[in-house]
């Protein structure tokens, strides 16, 4: 029995004998699906308009549905299977929404980090990003969904954000370390990605 990249034995959500998720495009090659995903989600992301807080799990669902509605029939739906990546264990399905809700309440209590100096913002968003990543609400596409949410969060807090300052491998490594309880690598990532305070009238920060 084959094992997919999330460590799930032949998940019924995948095409038989593969680790490729069943998709609306009927692409059964992993590379073809990844390329189509990139194109469609980048196009969809460019159409998303900034939303101010408050945010919650429904915000994540809304973003995910917008990004992946042309790829997966379950876009915007919370996963129902246990998944892991390597040694990184993600929330069991029944704990996803309670754990995410707890983190959103924490961010709301912090005023969505408005008024934070840059260093404090870096630390705060790294911790919150890492916590929501462990929740991992969706079967696929969590990183892309979270980055849009955190773009909004950081811009709302008054700072520029540019994800291109780090490469994919750095993101992966930082998230692995965060799952192990060490957010310092995510702090380094956000320290490089979060830029200067937004000047009044500047609409080119995303």
MODELLER restraints for C-alpha pairs under 7 A, 6 or more apart:
rsr = mdl.restraints
at = mdl.atoms
rsr.add(forms.Gaussian(group=physical.xy_distance, feature=features.Distance(at['CA:1:A'], at['CA:9:A']), mean=6.49, stdev=0.5))
rsr.add(forms.Gaussian(group=physical.xy_distance, feature=features.Distance(at['CA:1:A'], at['CA:10:A']), mean=6.41, stdev=0.5))
rsr.add(forms.Gaussian(group=physical.xy_distance, feature=features.Distance(at['CA:2:A'], at['CA:9:A']), mean=5.88, stdev=0.5))
rsr.add(forms.Gaussian(group=physical.xy_distance, feature=features.Distance(at['CA:2:A'], at['CA:10:A']), mean=5.49, stdev=0.5))
rsr.add(forms.Gaussian(group=physical.xy_distance, feature=features.Distance(at['CA:2:A'], at['CA:17:A']), mean=6.48, stdev=0.5))
rsr.add(forms.Gaussian(group=physical.xy_distance, feature=features.Distance(at['CA:3:A'], at['CA:9:A']), mean=4.49, stdev=0.5))
rsr.add(forms.Gaussian(group=physical.xy_distance, feature=features.Distance(at['CA:3:A'], at['CA:10:A']), mean=5.73, stdev=0.5))
rsr.add(forms.Gaussian(group=physical.xy_distance, feature=features.Distance(at['CA:4:A'], at['CA:10:A']), mean=6.65, stdev=0.5))
rsr.add(forms.Gaussian(group=physical.xy_distance, feature=features.Distance(at['CA:4:A'], at['CA:19:A']), mean=4.50, stdev=0.5))
rsr.add(forms.Gaussian(group=physical.xy_distance, feature=features.Distance(at['CA:5:A'], at['CA:19:A']), mean=6.72, stdev=0.5))
rsr.add(forms.Gaussian(group=physical.xy_distance, feature=features.Distance(at['CA:5:A'], at['CA:85:A']), mean=6.65, stdev=0.5))
rsr.add(forms.Gaussian(group=physical.xy_distance, feature=features.Distance(at['CA:6:A'], at['CA:83:A']), mean=5.29, stdev=0.5))
rsr.add(forms.Gaussian(group=physical.xy_distance, feature=features.Distance(at['CA:6:A'], at['CA:84:A']), mean=4.82, stdev=0.5))
rsr.add(forms.Gaussian(group=physical.xy_distance, feature=features.Distance(at['CA:6:A'], at['CA:85:A']), mean=4.88, stdev=0.5))
rsr.add(forms.Gaussian(group=physical.xy_distance, feature=features.Distance(at['CA:7:A'], at['CA:83:A']), mean=6.45, stdev=0.5))
rsr.add(forms.Gaussian(group=physical.xy_distance, feature=features.Distance(at['CA:7:A'], at['CA:84:A']), mean=5.90, stdev=0.5))
rsr.add(forms.Gaussian(group=physical.xy_distance, feature=features.Distance(at['CA:7:A'], at['CA:85:A']), mean=6.64, stdev=0.5))
rsr.add(forms.Gaussian(group=physical.xy_distance, feature=features.Distance(at['CA:8:A'], at['CA:83:A']), mean=6.47, stdev=0.5))
rsr.add(forms.Gaussian(group=physical.xy_distance, feature=features.Distance(at['CA:13:A'], at['CA:21:A']), mean=5.71, stdev=0.5))
rsr.add(forms.Gaussian(group=physical.xy_distance, feature=features.Distance(at['CA:13:A'], at['CA:22:A']), mean=5.84, stdev=0.5))
rsr.add(forms.Gaussian(group=physical.xy_distance, feature=features.Distance(at['CA:14:A'], at['CA:20:A']), mean=5.20, stdev=0.5))
rsr.add(forms.Gaussian(group=physical.xy_distance, feature=features.Distance(at['CA:14:A'], at['CA:21:A']), mean=4.10, stdev=0.5))
rsr.add(forms.Gaussian(group=physical.xy_distance, feature=features.Distance(at['CA:14:A'], at['CA:22:A']), mean=5.05, stdev=0.5))
rsr.add(forms.Gaussian(group=physical.xy_distance, feature=features.Distance(at['CA:15:A'], at['CA:21:A']), mean=6.26, stdev=0.5))
rsr.add(forms.Gaussian(group=physical.xy_distance, feature=features.Distance(at['CA:15:A'], at['CA:22:A']), mean=5.65, stdev=0.5))
rsr.add(forms.Gaussian(group=physical.xy_distance, feature=features.Distance(at['CA:15:A'], at['CA:28:A']), mean=6.98, stdev=0.5))
rsr.add(forms.Gaussian(group=physical.xy_distance, feature=features.Distance(at['CA:20:A'], at['CA:28:A']), mean=6.11, stdev=0.5))
rsr.add(forms.Gaussian(group=physical.xy_distance, feature=features.Distance(at['CA:20:A'], at['CA:29:A']), mean=6.85, stdev=0.5))
rsr.add(forms.Gaussian(group=physical.xy_distance, feature=features.Distance(at['CA:20:A'], at['CA:30:A']), mean=5.70, stdev=0.5))
rsr.add(forms.Gaussian(group=physical.xy_distance, feature=features.Distance(at['CA:23:A'], at['CA:71:A']), mean=5.59, stdev=0.5))
rsr.add(forms.Gaussian(group=physical.xy_distance, feature=features.Distance(at['CA:23:A'], at['CA:72:A']), mean=4.96, stdev=0.5))
rsr.add(forms.Gaussian(group=physical.xy_distance, feature=features.Distance(at['CA:24:A'], at['CA:70:A']), mean=6.64, stdev=0.5))
rsr.add(forms.Gaussian(group=physical.xy_distance, feature=features.Distance(at['CA:24:A'], at['CA:71:A']), mean=5.18, stdev=0.5))
rsr.add(forms.Gaussian(group=physical.xy_distance, feature=features.Distance(at['CA:24:A'], at['CA:72:A']), mean=5.55, stdev=0.5))
rsr.add(forms.Gaussian(group=physical.xy_distance, feature=features.Distance(at['CA:24:A'], at['CA:73:A']), mean=6.60, stdev=0.5))
rsr.add(forms.Gaussian(group=physical.xy_distance, feature=features.Distance(at['CA:25:A'], at['CA:71:A']), mean=6.33, stdev=0.5))
rsr.add(forms.Gaussian(group=physical.xy_distance, feature=features.Distance(at['CA:27:A'], at['CA:33:A']), mean=5.66, stdev=0.5))
rsr.add(forms.Gaussian(group=physical.xy_distance, feature=features.Distance(at['CA:37:A'], at['CA:71:A']), mean=6.92, stdev=0.5))
rsr.add(forms.Gaussian(group=physical.xy_distance, feature=features.Distance(at['CA:41:A'], at['CA:67:A']), mean=4.86, stdev=0.5))
rsr.add(forms.Gaussian(group=physical.xy_distance, feature=features.Distance(at['CA:41:A'], at['CA:68:A']), mean=6.42, stdev=0.5))
rsr.add(forms.Gaussian(group=physical.xy_distance, feature=features.Distance(at['CA:44:A'], at['CA:66:A']), mean=6.62, stdev=0.5))
rsr.add(forms.Gaussian(group=physical.xy_distance, feature=features.Distance(at['CA:44:A'], at['CA:67:A']), mean=5.36, stdev=0.5))
rsr.add(forms.Gaussian(group=physical.xy_distance, feature=features.Distance(at['CA:45:A'], at['CA:67:A']), mean=6.32, stdev=0.5))
rsr.add(forms.Gaussian(group=physical.xy_distance, feature=features.Distance(at['CA:50:A'], at['CA:152:A']), mean=6.20, stdev=0.5))
rsr.add(forms.Gaussian(group=physical.xy_distance, feature=features.Distance(at['CA:51:A'], at['CA:152:A']), mean=6.62, stdev=0.5))
rsr.add(forms.Gaussian(group=physical.xy_distance, feature=features.Distance(at['CA:52:A'], at['CA:152:A']), mean=6.95, stdev=0.5))
rsr.add(forms.Gaussian(group=physical.xy_distance, feature=features.Distance(at['CA:52:A'], at['CA:156:A']), mean=6.63, stdev=0.5))
rsr.add(forms.Gaussian(group=physical.xy_distance, feature=features.Distance(at['CA:55:A'], at['CA:104:A']), mean=6.90, stdev=0.5))
rsr.add(forms.Gaussian(group=physical.xy_distance, feature=features.Distance(at['CA:56:A'], at['CA:101:A']), mean=6.70, stdev=0.5))
rsr.add(forms.Gaussian(group=physical.xy_distance, feature=features.Distance(at['CA:56:A'], at['CA:104:A']), mean=5.78, stdev=0.5))
rsr.add(forms.Gaussian(group=physical.xy_distance, feature=features.Distance(at['CA:57:A'], at['CA:97:A']), mean=7.00, stdev=0.5))
rsr.add(forms.Gaussian(group=physical.xy_distance, feature=features.Distance(at['CA:57:A'], at['CA:100:A']), mean=6.49, stdev=0.5))
rsr.add(forms.Gaussian(group=physical.xy_distance, feature=features.Distance(at['CA:57:A'], at['CA:101:A']), mean=6.64, stdev=0.5))
rsr.add(forms.Gaussian(group=physical.xy_distance, feature=features.Distance(at['CA:60:A'], at['CA:145:A']), mean=6.60, stdev=0.5))
rsr.add(forms.Gaussian(group=physical.xy_distance, feature=features.Distance(at['CA:61:A'], at['CA:76:A']), mean=4.33, stdev=0.5))
rsr.add(forms.Gaussian(group=physical.xy_distance, feature=features.Distance(at['CA:61:A'], at['CA:77:A']), mean=6.53, stdev=0.5))
rsr.add(forms.Gaussian(group=physical.xy_distance, feature=features.Distance(at['CA:62:A'], at['CA:76:A']), mean=6.16, stdev=0.5))
rsr.add(forms.Gaussian(group=physical.xy_distance, feature=features.Distance(at['CA:63:A'], at['CA:145:A']), mean=6.03, stdev=0.5))
rsr.add(forms.Gaussian(group=physical.xy_distance, feature=features.Distance(at['CA:64:A'], at['CA:75:A']), mean=6.09, stdev=0.5))
rsr.add(forms.Gaussian(group=physical.xy_distance, feature=features.Distance(at['CA:64:A'], at['CA:76:A']), mean=4.95, stdev=0.5))
rsr.add(forms.Gaussian(group=physical.xy_distance, feature=features.Distance(at['CA:64:A'], at['CA:145:A']), mean=5.54, stdev=0.5))
rsr.add(forms.Gaussian(group=physical.xy_distance, feature=features.Distance(at['CA:65:A'], at['CA:75:A']), mean=4.55, stdev=0.5))
rsr.add(forms.Gaussian(group=physical.xy_distance, feature=features.Distance(at['CA:65:A'], at['CA:76:A']), mean=4.08, stdev=0.5))
rsr.add(forms.Gaussian(group=physical.xy_distance, feature=features.Distance(at['CA:68:A'], at['CA:75:A']), mean=5.42, stdev=0.5))
rsr.add(forms.Gaussian(group=physical.xy_distance, feature=features.Distance(at['CA:69:A'], at['CA:75:A']), mean=5.31, stdev=0.5))
rsr.add(forms.Gaussian(group=physical.xy_distance, feature=features.Distance(at['CA:77:A'], at['CA:138:A']), mean=6.83, stdev=0.5))
rsr.add(forms.Gaussian(group=physical.xy_distance, feature=features.Distance(at['CA:78:A'], at['CA:137:A']), mean=5.31, stdev=0.5))
rsr.add(forms.Gaussian(group=physical.xy_distance, feature=features.Distance(at['CA:78:A'], at['CA:138:A']), mean=5.28, stdev=0.5))
rsr.add(forms.Gaussian(group=physical.xy_distance, feature=features.Distance(at['CA:79:A'], at['CA:93:A']), mean=6.40, stdev=0.5))
rsr.add(forms.Gaussian(group=physical.xy_distance, feature=features.Distance(at['CA:79:A'], at['CA:137:A']), mean=6.06, stdev=0.5))
rsr.add(forms.Gaussian(group=physical.xy_distance, feature=features.Distance(at['CA:79:A'], at['CA:138:A']), mean=4.99, stdev=0.5))
rsr.add(forms.Gaussian(group=physical.xy_distance, feature=features.Distance(at['CA:79:A'], at['CA:139:A']), mean=5.32, stdev=0.5))
rsr.add(forms.Gaussian(group=physical.xy_distance, feature=features.Distance(at['CA:80:A'], at['CA:93:A']), mean=5.37, stdev=0.5))
rsr.add(forms.Gaussian(group=physical.xy_distance, feature=features.Distance(at['CA:81:A'], at['CA:93:A']), mean=6.25, stdev=0.5))
rsr.add(forms.Gaussian(group=physical.xy_distance, feature=features.Distance(at['CA:82:A'], at['CA:92:A']), mean=5.41, stdev=0.5))
rsr.add(forms.Gaussian(group=physical.xy_distance, feature=features.Distance(at['CA:82:A'], at['CA:93:A']), mean=6.34, stdev=0.5))
rsr.add(forms.Gaussian(group=physical.xy_distance, feature=features.Distance(at['CA:83:A'], at['CA:89:A']), mean=6.95, stdev=0.5))
rsr.add(forms.Gaussian(group=physical.xy_distance, feature=features.Distance(at['CA:83:A'], at['CA:90:A']), mean=6.20, stdev=0.5))
rsr.add(forms.Gaussian(group=physical.xy_distance, feature=features.Distance(at['CA:84:A'], at['CA:90:A']), mean=5.64, stdev=0.5))
rsr.add(forms.Gaussian(group=physical.xy_distance, feature=features.Distance(at['CA:88:A'], at['CA:176:A']), mean=6.38, stdev=0.5))
rsr.add(forms.Gaussian(group=physical.xy_distance, feature=features.Distance(at['CA:88:A'], at['CA:179:A']), mean=5.96, stdev=0.5))
rsr.add(forms.Gaussian(group=physical.xy_distance, feature=features.Distance(at['CA:90:A'], at['CA:134:A']), mean=4.97, stdev=0.5))
rsr.add(forms.Gaussian(group=physical.xy_distance, feature=features.Distance(at['CA:90:A'], at['CA:135:A']), mean=5.88, stdev=0.5))
rsr.add(forms.Gaussian(group=physical.xy_distance, feature=features.Distance(at['CA:90:A'], at['CA:136:A']), mean=6.18, stdev=0.5))
rsr.add(forms.Gaussian(group=physical.xy_distance, feature=features.Distance(at['CA:91:A'], at['CA:134:A']), mean=6.15, stdev=0.5))
rsr.add(forms.Gaussian(group=physical.xy_distance, feature=features.Distance(at['CA:91:A'], at['CA:135:A']), mean=4.91, stdev=0.5))
rsr.add(forms.Gaussian(group=physical.xy_distance, feature=features.Distance(at['CA:91:A'], at['CA:136:A']), mean=6.77, stdev=0.5))
rsr.add(forms.Gaussian(group=physical.xy_distance, feature=features.Distance(at['CA:96:A'], at['CA:135:A']), mean=5.25, stdev=0.5))
rsr.add(forms.Gaussian(group=physical.xy_distance, feature=features.Distance(at['CA:96:A'], at['CA:137:A']), mean=6.04, stdev=0.5))
rsr.add(forms.Gaussian(group=physical.xy_distance, feature=features.Distance(at['CA:99:A'], at['CA:135:A']), mean=6.67, stdev=0.5))
rsr.add(forms.Gaussian(group=physical.xy_distance, feature=features.Distance(at['CA:100:A'], at['CA:132:A']), mean=6.14, stdev=0.5))
rsr.add(forms.Gaussian(group=physical.xy_distance, feature=features.Distance(at['CA:100:A'], at['CA:135:A']), mean=6.43, stdev=0.5))
rsr.add(forms.Gaussian(group=physical.xy_distance, feature=features.Distance(at['CA:103:A'], at['CA:128:A']), mean=6.79, stdev=0.5))
rsr.add(forms.Gaussian(group=physical.xy_distance, feature=features.Distance(at['CA:112:A'], at['CA:153:A']), mean=6.91, stdev=0.5))
rsr.add(forms.Gaussian(group=physical.xy_distance, feature=features.Distance(at['CA:113:A'], at['CA:121:A']), mean=6.55, stdev=0.5))
rsr.add(forms.Gaussian(group=physical.xy_distance, feature=features.Distance(at['CA:113:A'], at['CA:157:A']), mean=5.92, stdev=0.5))
rsr.add(forms.Gaussian(group=physical.xy_distance, feature=features.Distance(at['CA:114:A'], at['CA:157:A']), mean=4.40, stdev=0.5))
rsr.add(forms.Gaussian(group=physical.xy_distance, feature=features.Distance(at['CA:115:A'], at['CA:157:A']), mean=6.50, stdev=0.5))
rsr.add(forms.Gaussian(group=physical.xy_distance, feature=features.Distance(at['CA:122:A'], at['CA:187:A']), mean=5.95, stdev=0.5))
rsr.add(forms.Gaussian(group=physical.xy_distance, feature=features.Distance(at['CA:122:A'], at['CA:190:A']), mean=5.71, stdev=0.5))
rsr.add(forms.Gaussian(group=physical.xy_distance, feature=features.Distance(at['CA:122:A'], at['CA:191:A']), mean=5.82, stdev=0.5))
rsr.add(forms.Gaussian(group=physical.xy_distance, feature=features.Distance(at['CA:123:A'], at['CA:187:A']), mean=5.77, stdev=0.5))
rsr.add(forms.Gaussian(group=physical.xy_distance, feature=features.Distance(at['CA:126:A'], at['CA:183:A']), mean=6.45, stdev=0.5))
rsr.add(forms.Gaussian(group=physical.xy_distance, feature=features.Distance(at['CA:126:A'], at['CA:186:A']), mean=5.34, stdev=0.5))
rsr.add(forms.Gaussian(group=physical.xy_distance, feature=features.Distance(at['CA:126:A'], at['CA:187:A']), mean=5.28, stdev=0.5))
rsr.add(forms.Gaussian(group=physical.xy_distance, feature=features.Distance(at['CA:126:A'], at['CA:190:A']), mean=6.66, stdev=0.5))
rsr.add(forms.Gaussian(group=physical.xy_distance, feature=features.Distance(at['CA:127:A'], at['CA:183:A']), mean=6.20, stdev=0.5))
rsr.add(forms.Gaussian(group=physical.xy_distance, feature=features.Distance(at['CA:130:A'], at['CA:175:A']), mean=6.70, stdev=0.5))
rsr.add(forms.Gaussian(group=physical.xy_distance, feature=features.Distance(at['CA:130:A'], at['CA:178:A']), mean=5.67, stdev=0.5))
rsr.add(forms.Gaussian(group=physical.xy_distance, feature=features.Distance(at['CA:130:A'], at['CA:183:A']), mean=6.92, stdev=0.5))
rsr.add(forms.Gaussian(group=physical.xy_distance, feature=features.Distance(at['CA:134:A'], at['CA:179:A']), mean=6.22, stdev=0.5))
rsr.add(forms.Gaussian(group=physical.xy_distance, feature=features.Distance(at['CA:136:A'], at['CA:142:A']), mean=6.11, stdev=0.5))
rsr.add(forms.Gaussian(group=physical.xy_distance, feature=features.Distance(at['CA:151:A'], at['CA:161:A']), mean=6.45, stdev=0.5))
rsr.add(forms.Gaussian(group=physical.xy_distance, feature=features.Distance(at['CA:154:A'], at['CA:161:A']), mean=6.97, stdev=0.5))
rsr.add(forms.Gaussian(group=physical.xy_distance, feature=features.Distance(at['CA:158:A'], at['CA:197:A']), mean=5.66, stdev=0.5))
rsr.add(forms.Gaussian(group=physical.xy_distance, feature=features.Distance(at['CA:158:A'], at['CA:198:A']), mean=5.49, stdev=0.5))
rsr.add(forms.Gaussian(group=physical.xy_distance, feature=features.Distance(at['CA:159:A'], at['CA:194:A']), mean=6.65, stdev=0.5))
rsr.add(forms.Gaussian(group=physical.xy_distance, feature=features.Distance(at['CA:159:A'], at['CA:195:A']), mean=6.18, stdev=0.5))
rsr.add(forms.Gaussian(group=physical.xy_distance, feature=features.Distance(at['CA:159:A'], at['CA:196:A']), mean=5.74, stdev=0.5))
rsr.add(forms.Gaussian(group=physical.xy_distance, feature=features.Distance(at['CA:159:A'], at['CA:197:A']), mean=4.29, stdev=0.5))
rsr.add(forms.Gaussian(group=physical.xy_distance, feature=features.Distance(at['CA:159:A'], at['CA:198:A']), mean=5.07, stdev=0.5))
rsr.add(forms.Gaussian(group=physical.xy_distance, feature=features.Distance(at['CA:160:A'], at['CA:194:A']), mean=5.80, stdev=0.5))
rsr.add(forms.Gaussian(group=physical.xy_distance, feature=features.Distance(at['CA:160:A'], at['CA:195:A']), mean=4.78, stdev=0.5))
rsr.add(forms.Gaussian(group=physical.xy_distance, feature=features.Distance(at['CA:160:A'], at['CA:196:A']), mean=5.73, stdev=0.5))
rsr.add(forms.Gaussian(group=physical.xy_distance, feature=features.Distance(at['CA:160:A'], at['CA:197:A']), mean=6.20, stdev=0.5))
rsr.add(forms.Gaussian(group=physical.xy_distance, feature=features.Distance(at['CA:160:A'], at['CA:198:A']), mean=5.83, stdev=0.5))
rsr.add(forms.Gaussian(group=physical.xy_distance, feature=features.Distance(at['CA:160:A'], at['CA:205:A']), mean=4.90, stdev=0.5))
rsr.add(forms.Gaussian(group=physical.xy_distance, feature=features.Distance(at['CA:160:A'], at['CA:206:A']), mean=6.94, stdev=0.5))
rsr.add(forms.Gaussian(group=physical.xy_distance, feature=features.Distance(at['CA:161:A'], at['CA:193:A']), mean=5.50, stdev=0.5))
rsr.add(forms.Gaussian(group=physical.xy_distance, feature=features.Distance(at['CA:161:A'], at['CA:194:A']), mean=4.54, stdev=0.5))
rsr.add(forms.Gaussian(group=physical.xy_distance, feature=features.Distance(at['CA:161:A'], at['CA:195:A']), mean=5.63, stdev=0.5))
rsr.add(forms.Gaussian(group=physical.xy_distance, feature=features.Distance(at['CA:161:A'], at['CA:205:A']), mean=6.20, stdev=0.5))
rsr.add(forms.Gaussian(group=physical.xy_distance, feature=features.Distance(at['CA:161:A'], at['CA:206:A']), mean=6.06, stdev=0.5))
rsr.add(forms.Gaussian(group=physical.xy_distance, feature=features.Distance(at['CA:162:A'], at['CA:193:A']), mean=5.02, stdev=0.5))
rsr.add(forms.Gaussian(group=physical.xy_distance, feature=features.Distance(at['CA:162:A'], at['CA:194:A']), mean=6.55, stdev=0.5))
rsr.add(forms.Gaussian(group=physical.xy_distance, feature=features.Distance(at['CA:162:A'], at['CA:206:A']), mean=6.49, stdev=0.5))
rsr.add(forms.Gaussian(group=physical.xy_distance, feature=features.Distance(at['CA:163:A'], at['CA:193:A']), mean=5.46, stdev=0.5))
rsr.add(forms.Gaussian(group=physical.xy_distance, feature=features.Distance(at['CA:165:A'], at['CA:192:A']), mean=6.19, stdev=0.5))
rsr.add(forms.Gaussian(group=physical.xy_distance, feature=features.Distance(at['CA:165:A'], at['CA:193:A']), mean=5.59, stdev=0.5))
rsr.add(forms.Gaussian(group=physical.xy_distance, feature=features.Distance(at['CA:166:A'], at['CA:189:A']), mean=6.76, stdev=0.5))
rsr.add(forms.Gaussian(group=physical.xy_distance, feature=features.Distance(at['CA:174:A'], at['CA:185:A']), mean=4.83, stdev=0.5))
rsr.add(forms.Gaussian(group=physical.xy_distance, feature=features.Distance(at['CA:174:A'], at['CA:186:A']), mean=5.11, stdev=0.5))
rsr.add(forms.Gaussian(group=physical.xy_distance, feature=features.Distance(at['CA:175:A'], at['CA:186:A']), mean=6.85, stdev=0.5))
rsr.add(forms.Gaussian(group=physical.xy_distance, feature=features.Distance(at['CA:177:A'], at['CA:183:A']), mean=6.71, stdev=0.5))
rsr.add(forms.Gaussian(group=physical.xy_distance, feature=features.Distance(at['CA:177:A'], at['CA:185:A']), mean=6.90, stdev=0.5))
